[in-house]
Amino acid sequence: MATNDNGIPNSSDPMDLDRLIGELETDAARRRAEPGYPHDADARLHFELARQAPNPAGATPMRDVIAQLAEAVSDVGAPSTPGAGRSRRHQGHEVAQHLRRLEEQVKAAGLAAAGALAVVAGRLEQLEERVRHLEPRPEPEAPPSAATGSDALTAWQGRLADTLTPGERVLYAQSRADEVVAQLRSAGFDVYGITDAGSSHRPGPDVRFGEILTHLGAVEEGALGAVVLTGVPEAMTPRGIGPLVAALARATTSVVVISEAPWWWRLRVGTVEADLAEGRPLDPDTWLHAFHGVGMAGSVEYDPTGQSYRVVVRTRE
């Protein structure tokens, strides 16, 4: 193809369309073979173009389907009256032949009807798929949070009393707060609870509705004998542990943390959910390190399965 001085094809020259298409296809093949070619994006583009095509390739036009069905139905005819003067045997033979033709015509009409329905059903599925992609997408769900702590609490609930001192004011947060607070109060402990789960109108007679960190900020310094945390640690983030531990050290001299082990929590919720979670169970050494920074020390104990642990820390003398 002739070009001018700037390399632009002359508009007066006839265009060899086949040659141009061949050159474009050759160039496209060369680019696809180069390192770093975005094959994933290319595949998604082909899929999107095929999905938004007004008439998918190979689809039978609806008018043709209806015409084929109408032709098959019109071929179905009623048996003709046998000719007069013919023998009964000959008349019976004609009727039998006509019935066989009629059977074949009815079968052909039925197959044509089934084929038409299949085409219509396929076209409806295509339309539904396209509409589904065109409809507004629902708001994305909130990232999964860490577990509530109920599983970890099960292993330790019967042993909560052995870390508490009768007569001291105890704050419990937050997993199954109504149940645990009632259990400890019936055992003679001065316990109240706080939770951010459930209804804010009726959390329970001895359970308040709110966030643990906000509540601790309103508690007078040294007003609590102990704080038991179950579930709250599992919703903690690395940035959140510092303010929480500082607030605990100001409000109490003893803290009990009950949590799922990180390895078990990750295995239980799944890799994707664990990676997307806003918070996750912390390693017990992380808790000990954080409490050490505010003058508290203690120990860690795992349940027999290793799936949960209990950290008990107290203010150093």
DRENBABA-294305 format. One record per residue (C-alpha): residue in three letters; x, y, z. Coordinates in steps of 0.001 Angstrom, whole numbers, plus 524288, in hexadecimal, padded with zeros to 5 digits. Each point is the difference from the previous one (the first is absolute). Example, Ala and Ser with C-alpha at 12.3 -4.5 7.8 and 13.67 -1.06 7.14 Angstrom:
! residues 2
(rec "ALA",(8300C,7EE6C,81E78)) (rec "SER",(8055A,80D70,7FD6C)) 
//
This chain:
! residues 317
(rec "MET",(80000,80000,80000)) (rec "ALA",(805A9,80D07,7FBF4)) (rec "THR",(8029F,80A1A,80A83)) (rec "ASN",(8038D,80E44,80022)) (rec "ASP",(80C5F,805E7,805B2)) (rec "ASN",(7FA99,7FEDB,80DCA)) (rec "GLY",(7FD36,7F17D,7FEA9)) (rec "ILE",(7F13B,801EF,7FF43)) (rec "PRO",(7F8C6,7F7F5,7F588)) (rec "ASN",(7FB66,807F3,7F467)) (rec "SER",(7F144,80145,80091)) (rec "SER",(7FF30,7FF71,7F12F)) (rec "ASP",(805FB,7F258,7FF57)) (rec "PRO",(7F6D5,7F45E,8006D)) (rec "MET",(800B8,7F8F3,80D20)) (rec "ASP",(8035D,7F18A,80037)) (rec "LEU",(7F716,7FC4E,80B5B)) (rec "ASP",(80446,7F1CC,80083)) (rec "ARG",(80E34,803F3,800B1)) (rec "LEU",(7FD3E,809FF,80AA5)) (rec "ILE",(7F89D,7F5F6,80828)) (rec "GLY",(80B14,7F64F,7FE35)) (rec "GLU",(80A0B,809F4,80490)) (rec "LEU",(7F7CE,80347,80BF1)) (rec "GLU",(7FE3C,7F1AE,8037D)) (rec "THR",(80E9A,7FD95,7FE6A)) (rec "ASP",(8033C,80B87,808B2)) (rec "ALA",(7F616,7FB94,80A28)) (rec "ALA",(805BA,7F248,80028)) (rec "ARG",(80DA1,805A9,801BE)) (rec "ARG",(7FB8E,80863,80B6F)) (rec "ARG",(7F937,7F484,8068F)) (rec "ALA",(80CC1,7F85A,7FF55)) (rec "GLU",(807CA,80ABD,806A7)) (rec "PRO",(80374,7FEBB,80E85)) (rec "GLY",(7F702,80774,808F1)) (rec "TYR",(7F449,7FFAB,7F6FD)) (rec "PRO",(7F3A8,8013A,80882)) (rec "HIS",(7F9A2,7F32C,7FC38)) (rec "ASP",(7F65D,800CA,80B66)) (rec "ALA",(7FB48,80D5C,7FBC6)) (rec "ASP",(7FF09,7FB3E,7F1F5)) (rec "ALA",(7F78E,7F475,80423)) (rec "ARG",(7F73A,808B3,80850)) (rec "LEU",(7FE71,80966,7F494)) (rec "HIS",(7FBE3,7F502,7F6CA)) (rec "PHE",(7F65B,7FB0B,80A22)) (rec "GLU",(7FA25,80D85,80216)) (rec "LEU",(7FEA7,80278,7F165)) (rec "ALA",(7F95E,7F2DB,7FE26)) (rec "ARG",(7F6EA,8028C,80B74)) (rec "GLN",(7FBBA,80D56,7FB0E)) (rec "ALA",(7FE9C,7FBD4,7F1CF)) (rec "PRO",(7F1FC,802C9,7FB81)) (rec "ASN",(7FF2F,7F2E7,7F8EA)) (rec "PRO",(8092A,7F54D,804D0)) (rec "ALA",(8074E,7F94A,7F51A)) (rec "GLY",(7F918,7F3E1,7FAF7)) (rec "ALA",(7F2FC,80395,80626)) (rec "THR",(7F425,7FC73,7F7A8)) (rec "PRO",(7F758,80BEE,7FD65)) (rec "MET",(7F2E6,7FEDC,806C2)) (rec "ARG",(7F8A3,802B6,7F35D)) (rec "ASP",(80661,7F42F,7F995)) (rec "VAL",(7FC78,7F768,80B98)) (rec "ILE",(7F1C4,80439,7FF73)) (rec "ALA",(7FF8C,7FDFD,7F138)) (rec "GLN",(805A1,7F241,80153)) (rec "LEU",(7F5FB,7FCA4,80A6B)) (rec "ALA",(7F4BC,8057F,7F7CF)) (rec "GLU",(80472,7F845,7F417)) (rec "ALA",(800C1,7F360,807CE)) (rec "VAL",(7F257,80209,8058C)) (rec "SER",(7FA19,80386,7F2C7)) (rec "ASP",(804C3,7F317,7FA53)) (rec "VAL",(7F756,7F898,80978)) (rec "GLY",(7F3B7,7FC36,7F87B)) (rec "ALA",(7F3B4,7F823,802C6)) (rec "PRO",(7FE1A,7F2AF,7F991)) (rec "SER",(7F909,800FC,7F2DF)) (rec "THR",(7F3DC,7F81C,7FD1F)) (rec "PRO",(80372,7F351,7F8D4)) (rec "GLY",(7FC11,7FFE5,7F1B2)) (rec "ALA",(7F285,7FA4D,7FCE0)) (rec "GLY",(7FF1A,7F338,7F8C5)) (rec "ARG",(80CC3,7FAE3,8053C)) (rec "SER",(800C6,7F37B,8078D)) (rec "ARG",(7FFE0,80070,80EA5)) (rec "ARG",(80D94,7FA5B,8002B)) (rec "HIS",(8053A,80AB7,7F741)) (rec "GLN",(7F8F0,80A81,807BC)) (rec "GLY",(805AC,7FAA9,80CAC)) (rec "HIS",(80D8F,80051,7FA1D)) (rec "GLU",(7FE67,80E63,7FC41)) (rec "VAL",(7FB28,8038C,80D96)) (rec "ALA",(80B96,7F8F8,8063D)) (rec "GLN",(809A8,80742,7F761)) (rec "HIS",(7F9A0,80CFF,802F9)) (rec "LEU",(80033,7FD54,80E99)) (rec "ARG",(80E7C,7FCDD,7FF35)) (rec "ARG",(80271,80CD8,7F8E0)) (rec "LEU",(7F7BB,80701,80A04)) (rec "GLU",(807DA,7F9E0,80B0A)) (rec "GLU",(80CAA,8048C,7F9C2)) (rec "GLN",(7FA96,80DB7,7FE18)) (rec "VAL",(7FB5D,800EA,80E11)) (rec "LYS",(80D3D,7FB25,804BE)) (rec "ALA",(806EB,80A19,7F77F)) (rec "ALA",(7F71C,80AC4,8052F)) (rec "GLY",(802C3,7FBC3,80DF8)) (rec "LEU",(80EA5,80003,7FDA6)) (rec "ALA",(7FEFC,80D6C,7F9CA)) (rec "ALA",(7F843,804F0,80BC4)) (rec "ALA",(80A1C,7FA5E,80965)) (rec "GLY",(80AFB,80644,7F82A)) (rec "ALA",(7F8FE,80D11,8001B)) (rec "LEU",(7FE28,7FF3D,80EB3)) (rec "ALA",(80E6B,7FCB4,801B0)) (rec "VAL",(803DE,80BDE,7F7F6)) (rec "VAL",(7F6C0,808C4,807B8)) (rec "ALA",(804E9,7FA90,80CF2)) (rec "GLY",(80E1B,80211,7FBDE)) (rec "ARG",(7FD24,80DD7,7FBB4)) (rec "LEU",(7F928,802F9,80CE6)) (rec "GLU",(80B9D,7FADB,8078E)) (rec "GLN",(808F6,808D1,7F81A)) (rec "LEU",(7F740,80BB8,80295)) (rec "GLU",(7FF1E,7FCF7,80E7C)) (rec "GLU",(80EC3,7FEEE,800BB)) (rec "ARG",(801BA,80CFF,7F919)) (rec "VAL",(7F5D2,806A0,80886)) (rec "ARG",(80682,7FA74,80C23)) (rec "HIS",(80CD2,80660,7FC01)) (rec "LEU",(7F951,80CD4,7FC94)) (rec "GLU",(7F83A,80107,80CA7)) (rec "PRO",(805EE,80835,80AEB)) (rec "ARG",(8092B,7F7BC,80802)) (rec "PRO",(7FC5B,7FE58,80E4C)) (rec "GLU",(807ED,8073C,809F4)) (rec "PRO",(80BF3,7F803,8039C)) (rec "GLU",(7FEC3,7F8F8,80CC8)) (rec "ALA",(80825,804C0,80B38)) (rec "PRO",(80CEC,7F8E9,80133)) (rec "PRO",(7FE91,7F438,808AF)) (rec "SER",(80366,802A8,80E11)) (rec "ALA",(806D0,7F6B4,808EB)) (rec "ALA",(7F88C,7F5A6,80766)) (rec "THR",(7F751,8039D,80B63)) (rec "GLY",(80796,7F7F6,809D3)) (rec "SER",(7F4FC,7F689,80337)) (rec "ASP",(8082B,7F455,7FBDC)) (rec "ALA",(80B5A,80412,80894)) (rec "LEU",(7F715,802F4,80B87)) (rec "THR",(7FA8D,7F22F,7FFEE)) (rec "ALA",(80D19,7FA6C,8043A)) (rec "TRP",(801DD,809BA,80B25)) (rec "GLN",(7F27E,803B7,804F0)) (rec "GLY",(8004A,7F627,80B1A)) (rec "ARG",(80D14,8054A,804AC)) (rec "LEU",(7FD5D,80E8C,80020)) (rec "ALA",(7FE46,80082,80EBD)) (rec "ASP",(80DC6,7FB19,802D7)) (rec "THR",(805DA,80CBF,7FAFE)) (rec "LEU",(7F6F6,80911,807BB)) (rec "THR",(7FFEB,8049A,80E1D)) (rec "PRO",(7F2CE,80067,8071B)) (rec "GLY",(7FBDC,80D93,8042D)) (rec "GLU",(806FF,8072C,7F509)) (rec "ARG",(7F8B3,80715,7F565)) (rec "VAL",(801A1,7F883,7F32F)) (rec "LEU",(7FD2A,8045D,7F221)) (rec "TYR",(7FD33,7F578,7F5DA)) (rec "ALA",(80036,80296,7F140)) (rec "GLN",(7FA47,7FB90,7F715)) (rec "SER",(7FD0A,7F27B,7FA49)) (rec "ARG",(7F31A,7FA74,80563)) (rec "ALA",(8002E,80AD8,80A22)) (rec "ASP",(7F244,7FD83,8056D)) (rec "GLU",(802E1,7F1A9,8023E)) (rec "VAL",(80D7A,8019F,80619)) (rec "VAL",(7FC54,80B70,808B9)) (rec "ALA",(7F452,7F86A,80540)) (rec "GLN",(808BA,7F435,8026E)) (rec "LEU",(80A3E,807B4,80797)) (rec "ARG",(7F614,807CE,807CA)) (rec "SER",(7F94D,7F373,80427)) (rec "ALA",(80D62,7FB70,804C6)) (rec "GLY",(800E7,80BF8,808C6)) (rec "PHE",(8087F,80910,7F7E8)) (rec "ASP",(7FD33,80E89,7FE42)) (rec "VAL",(7FFD2,7FFD4,7F129)) (rec "TYR",(7FA12,80873,7F58A)) (rec "GLY",(80196,7FEDE,7F150)) (rec "ILE",(8013F,80803,7F3C4)) (rec "THR",(7FD77,7FBE9,7F1F6)) (rec "ASP",(7FE5B,8062D,7F2AE)) (rec "ALA",(7F862,7F46C,7FAB3)) (rec "GLY",(7F148,7FE81,7FFEE)) (rec "SER",(7F59C,80A14,802F4)) (rec "SER",(803C9,80CCB,8067F)) (rec "HIS",(7F266,800DE,80638)) (rec "ARG",(800AA,7F3AD,8083B)) (rec "PRO",(80DAD,7FA80,80177)) (rec "GLY",(7FCDC,7FA49,80D65)) (rec "PRO",(7FDF4,8047C,80E10)) (rec "ASP",(80E86,7FFB8,8035D)) (rec "VAL",(8057A,8023B,7F25E)) (rec "ARG",(80223,80D2D,7F9B0)) (rec "PHE",(80046,8029B,7F17F)) (rec "GLY",(80C21,806CA,7FAC5)) (rec "GLU",(80E35,7FEC2,7FBEF)) (rec "ILE",(80A12,7FB4F,809AE)) (rec "LEU",(809F3,80AB6,7FD58)) (rec "THR",(7F5F1,80ADF,8014F)) (rec "HIS",(7FACC,7FA11,80C84)) (rec "LEU",(80D82,7FEA9,80616)) (rec "GLY",(8026D,80E53,7FD4B)) (rec "ALA",(7F474,80366,808B4)) (rec "VAL",(80430,7F6FB,80B2A)) (rec "GLU",(8074D,8063B,80B56)) (rec "GLU",(80E42,7FC71,80186)) (rec "GLY",(801C9,7F34C,8079A)) (rec "ALA",(7F141,7FE2D,80178)) (rec "LEU",(7FFF8,7F1ED,7FB1C)) (rec "GLY",(805DB,7F42F,80684)) (rec "ALA",(800BE,7F85D,7F33F)) (rec "VAL",(7FBF9,80070,7F1C1)) (rec "VAL",(7FD06,7F3BD,7F82B)) (rec "LEU",(800BB,80172,7F139)) (rec "THR",(7FA0E,7F59E,7F742)) (rec "GLY",(7FD3D,80320,7F1D7)) (rec "VAL",(804F8,80DE3,80079)) (rec "PRO",(80E1C,7FBC3,7FD71)) (rec "GLU",(7FB8F,7F910,7F3B6)) (rec "ALA",(7FB33,80CC3,7FA4E)) (rec "MET",(80C6C,80749,80337)) (rec "THR",(8097D,805E2,7F647)) (rec "PRO",(80E79,80277,8021B)) (rec "ARG",(7FD1D,80E76,801B7)) (rec "GLY",(7F50A,7FD79,80992)) (rec "ILE",(80726,7F7A0,809E1)) (rec "GLY",(80833,80B37,80573)) (rec "PRO",(7F4A3,808E5,8040C)) (rec "LEU",(7F861,7F46D,80568)) (rec "VAL",(80B34,7FAFA,80860)) (rec "ALA",(802C0,80DBE,80512)) (rec "ALA",(7F1B7,801C8,803C3)) (rec "LEU",(7FFDC,7F2BC,806D3)) (rec "ALA",(80C40,80328,807D8)) (rec "ARG",(7F9BE,80CAE,804A2)) (rec "ALA",(7F318,7F9C3,8040A)) (rec "THR",(8043C,7F319,80638)) (rec "THR",(80B2F,7F81E,805A6)) (rec "SER",(7FC26,7F2ED,7F9EC)) (rec "VAL",(7FC33,7FC3B,7F21B)) (rec "VAL",(7FBC6,7F2F8,7FA36)) (rec "VAL",(8001E,7FE74,7F12B)) (rec "ILE",(7F962,7F42D,7F9CF)) (rec "SER",(801CA,7FE61,7F162)) (rec "GLU",(800A8,7F641,7F500)) (rec "ALA",(80DBA,7FC61,7FBDE)) (rec "PRO",(80373,8072A,7F364)) (rec "TRP",(8034F,7F381,7F8A5)) (rec "TRP",(7F2F8,7F9C9,80364)) (rec "TRP",(7F81B,80C31,7FCF4)) (rec "ARG",(80661,80118,7F2A3)) (rec "LEU",(7FD7B,7F1AE,7FD27)) (rec "ARG",(7F1D1,8010B,8048B)) (rec "VAL",(7FBEF,80C37,7F880)) (rec "GLY",(807F1,7FD43,7F3C4)) (rec "THR",(80B93,806A9,7F996)) (rec "VAL",(7F873,80A56,7F869)) (rec "GLU",(7F75D,803F3,80B69)) (rec "ALA",(80BC3,80084,80900)) (rec "ASP",(807BB,808B2,7F6CB)) (rec "LEU",(7F47C,8095A,7FE28)) (rec "ALA",(7FC18,800AA,80E50)) (rec "GLU",(800CE,80D53,8067E)) (rec "GLY",(804F8,7F9B1,80C6E)) (rec "ARG",(80571,7F2F0,803F9)) (rec "PRO",(80420,7F88A,80C25)) (rec "LEU",(80D31,8042A,8050A)) (rec "ASP",(80AE4,7F706,8041D)) (rec "PRO",(80098,7FEF3,80EED)) (rec "ASP",(80E10,804E1,7FFDA)) (rec "THR",(7FAF5,80C72,7F9B3)) (rec "TRP",(7F6ED,80219,80B8A)) (rec "LEU",(80AE1,7FD5B,809CA)) (rec "HIS",(808EA,8097B,7F8DB)) (rec "ALA",(7F58A,80A93,7FFF5)) (rec "PHE",(7FCBE,7FE47,80E67)) (rec "HIS",(80E75,7FFE5,80382)) (rec "GLY",(800B7,80DC2,7FA8E)) (rec "VAL",(7F5F1,804CC,80A04)) (rec "GLY",(805E3,7F941,80BC5)) (rec "MET",(7F81E,7F356,7FFD5)) (rec "ALA",(8050A,7F20A,7FEF1)) (rec "GLY",(7F9EF,7F287,7FFB0)) (rec "SER",(7FF29,7F2E7,7F942)) (rec "VAL",(7F997,7F8B8,7F4C5)) (rec "GLU",(7F89A,7F32E,80041)) (rec "TYR",(7FA90,7F891,7F457)) (rec "ASP",(7F44D,7F6F5,80066)) (rec "PRO",(80304,7F17F,7FD82)) (rec "THR",(7FCEF,80143,7F179)) (rec "GLY",(808AC,80BE0,7FE1A)) (rec "GLN",(7F4CA,80709,7F95C)) (rec "SER",(7FE7D,80AA2,80A56)) (rec "TYR",(807F7,80639,80AC1)) (rec "ARG",(7FE91,807EA,80C75)) (rec "VAL",(80911,80B1E,803BC)) (rec "VAL",(7FFC8,80458,80E3F)) (rec "VAL",(807AF,80C48,80386)) (rec "ARG",(80107,8080F,80C71)) (rec "THR",(806B6,80C94,803BE)) (rec "ARG",(80DEE,7FD7E,80409)) (rec "GLU",(802BE,802AD,80E54)) 
//
